[in-house]
Amino acid sequence: MAVTKKDIFPLLPKIVREQEYVRYVNRRIKTKVEEIKEEILKEFNNHPVTVEIEGGVSSSNISGTLNGITNLFSFIGFDSGEKPIDPIRRRIEQIAPKFRISPTGIITYTIEFPTAKDIFEITPLPWAPGRSWAKGIETGISGIGYYIKKVSNSRSGLGIQSKKPVRTGVRFQNTQYISSLINKYTKEIQKLEKLTL
């Protein structure tokens, strides 16, 4: 005799409440989420923008955003010794699944996953808190024509913004960063919703 969904449904609450099954589901989802998180962190940590900013004031412009004139740490104006990448990394590390068993015995889960907007909100520009430096990497940050290397009165210890232009014909080179990373792995997270356990 064939077994149909109608036959199985009344047994579902009992099945899913079996501790071994619940542990299996939790373990399977957690493992998948951890794999995705590790991939995100690896790609984020190796991104030229991340590497350049973490290199601090002595870093070279490996991201190519500033025509080699200076580095992102100094140009954005981070304080010497500051670690602007840390808040982003901590937010990514918080990615985790949450589980719930409904009265009908269905296991559902949600995944705490940041949006690009979430990241932009925790990456304020030092001199304009209402704007995000991480978003600026993608959309542009003005002022490269006014940047001069000068230790005194410099947040970073390398350069300051002049009141008058010191060079022409140069502009910040926008580059993909947080948005593309989040979009890419959001699709990976969405695939988990279709996972058959």
C-alpha positions as CSV (number, residue, x, y, z in Angstrom):
1,M,0.0,0.0,0.0
2,A,1.4,3.4,-0.9
3,V,2.0,5.9,1.9
4,T,0.9,9.4,1.1
5,K,1.6,12.8,2.6
6,K,-1.9,12.6,4.2
7,D,-0.8,9.4,6.0
8,I,2.4,11.0,7.3
9,F,1.2,14.4,8.3
10,P,-0.5,13.3,11.6
11,L,2.8,11.7,12.6
12,L,4.9,14.7,11.9
13,P,4.6,16.4,15.3
14,K,5.8,13.3,17.0
15,I,8.6,12.7,14.5
16,V,10.1,16.2,14.7
17,R,10.0,16.3,18.4
18,E,12.3,13.3,18.5
19,Q,15.5,14.7,20.0
20,E,17.7,12.9,17.5
21,Y,15.9,14.3,14.5
22,V,15.9,17.8,15.9
23,R,19.6,17.5,16.6
24,Y,20.2,16.3,13.1
25,V,18.3,19.2,11.5
26,N,20.1,21.7,13.7
27,R,23.5,20.2,13.0
28,R,22.9,20.1,9.3
29,I,21.8,23.7,9.0
30,K,24.5,25.0,11.3
31,T,27.2,23.2,9.3
32,K,25.9,24.7,6.0
33,V,25.7,28.2,7.5
34,E,29.2,27.9,9.0
35,E,30.5,26.9,5.6
36,I,29.0,29.9,4.0
37,K,30.2,32.2,6.7
38,E,33.8,30.9,6.3
39,E,33.6,31.6,2.6
40,I,32.3,35.1,3.2
41,L,35.1,35.9,5.7
42,K,37.8,34.5,3.4
43,E,36.6,36.6,0.5
44,F,36.2,39.7,2.7
45,N,39.6,39.3,4.4
46,N,41.3,38.9,1.0
47,H,39.6,41.8,-0.7
48,P,42.2,44.5,-1.7
49,V,40.2,47.2,0.1
50,T,40.1,45.1,3.4
51,V,43.9,44.3,3.1
52,E,44.8,47.9,2.3
53,I,42.8,49.4,5.2
54,E,44.1,46.8,7.6
55,G,47.6,47.7,6.5
56,G,47.1,51.1,8.1
57,V,49.0,54.2,7.3
58,S,52.0,52.4,5.8
59,S,49.9,50.4,3.3
60,S,50.1,50.9,-0.5
61,N,47.1,51.6,-2.6
62,I,46.6,48.0,-3.8
63,S,42.9,48.6,-4.3
64,G,43.7,51.0,-7.1
65,T,41.1,53.5,-5.8
66,L,43.4,56.4,-5.3
67,N,45.7,56.4,-8.3
68,G,48.6,55.4,-6.0
69,I,48.6,58.9,-4.4
70,T,48.0,57.6,-0.9
71,N,46.3,54.7,0.8
72,L,42.6,54.3,1.9
73,F,43.4,54.4,5.7
74,S,45.0,57.9,5.4
75,F,42.7,59.3,2.7
76,I,39.5,58.3,4.6
77,G,41.0,59.9,7.7
78,F,40.9,57.0,10.2
79,D,42.7,57.8,13.5
80,S,46.1,56.3,13.9
81,G,45.8,52.8,15.4
82,E,42.1,52.5,14.6
83,K,40.8,49.2,13.3
84,P,37.9,50.2,11.0
85,I,37.5,46.7,9.5
86,D,36.7,45.0,12.9
87,P,33.0,46.1,13.1
88,I,32.4,44.5,9.7
89,R,34.1,41.3,10.6
90,R,32.3,41.0,13.9
91,R,29.0,41.5,12.1
92,I,29.8,38.8,9.6
93,E,30.8,36.5,12.4
94,Q,27.4,36.9,14.0
95,I,25.7,35.1,11.0
96,A,23.8,32.2,12.6
97,P,20.6,30.2,12.2
98,K,17.6,30.3,14.6
99,F,15.2,27.4,14.9
100,R,11.5,27.1,15.9
101,I,9.1,24.2,16.0
102,S,5.5,25.1,15.2
103,P,2.5,23.6,17.0
104,T,2.0,21.4,13.9
105,G,5.5,20.0,14.3
106,I,7.1,21.9,11.4
107,I,10.7,23.0,12.0
108,T,11.4,26.4,10.6
109,Y,14.6,28.4,10.7
110,T,15.8,31.9,9.9
111,I,19.3,33.0,9.3
112,E,20.7,36.2,10.9
113,F,22.4,37.6,7.8
114,P,23.4,41.2,7.3
115,T,22.3,43.4,4.5
116,A,24.6,45.9,2.8
117,K,22.7,48.6,4.6
118,D,23.5,47.0,7.9
119,I,27.2,47.2,7.1
120,F,26.9,50.8,5.9
121,E,25.4,51.8,9.2
122,I,28.4,50.5,11.2
123,T,31.0,52.1,9.0
124,P,30.7,55.9,9.4
125,L,33.2,58.2,7.8
126,P,35.3,59.8,10.5
127,W,34.5,63.3,9.3
128,A,30.9,62.7,8.2
129,P,29.2,60.2,10.6
130,G,26.0,60.3,8.5
131,R,27.8,58.7,5.6
132,S,29.5,55.3,5.2
133,W,33.1,54.8,4.1
134,A,32.2,51.3,3.0
135,K,29.5,52.6,0.8
136,G,31.9,55.3,-0.4
137,I,34.2,52.6,-1.7
138,E,31.5,51.6,-4.1
139,T,30.0,55.1,-5.0
140,G,33.0,57.3,-4.6
141,I,34.6,59.5,-1.9
142,S,35.5,63.1,-2.9
143,G,38.7,65.0,-2.1
144,I,41.6,63.2,-3.7
145,G,42.5,66.4,-5.5
146,Y,42.9,68.1,-2.1
147,Y,44.9,65.5,-0.4
148,I,48.5,66.3,0.7
149,K,51.0,64.3,2.7
150,K,51.5,66.0,6.0
151,V,52.1,64.5,9.4
152,S,51.0,67.4,11.6
153,N,47.2,67.8,12.3
154,S,46.6,64.5,10.5
155,R,44.2,61.9,12.0
156,S,46.0,59.0,10.4
157,G,49.5,60.4,10.8
158,L,50.2,60.7,7.0
159,G,48.1,63.3,5.3
160,I,45.5,66.0,5.4
161,Q,43.0,67.8,3.1
162,S,44.2,71.1,1.7
163,K,41.8,74.0,1.4
164,K,42.8,74.4,-2.2
165,P,43.2,71.8,-5.0
166,V,46.7,70.4,-5.2
167,R,46.2,68.2,-8.3
168,T,43.7,68.0,-11.2
169,G,42.5,65.2,-13.4
170,V,42.3,62.6,-10.7
171,R,39.3,61.0,-9.1
172,F,38.4,58.3,-6.7
173,Q,38.1,54.9,-8.5
174,N,34.9,53.2,-7.3
175,T,35.2,49.5,-6.8
176,Q,32.9,46.7,-5.8
177,Y,33.0,45.8,-2.1
178,I,30.3,45.1,0.5
179,S,27.2,45.2,-1.7
180,S,28.5,42.6,-4.2
181,L,29.8,40.4,-1.4
182,I,26.4,40.5,0.4
183,N,24.4,39.9,-2.8
184,K,26.6,36.9,-3.7
185,Y,26.2,35.1,-0.4
186,T,22.5,36.1,0.1
187,K,21.9,33.8,-2.9
188,E,23.8,31.1,-1.1
189,I,21.7,31.6,2.0
190,Q,18.5,31.5,-0.1
191,K,19.6,28.1,-1.5
192,L,19.4,26.7,2.1
193,E,15.7,27.5,2.1
194,K,15.3,24.8,-0.5
195,L,17.4,22.3,1.3
196,T,15.7,19.0,1.8
197,L,16.5,17.4,5.2
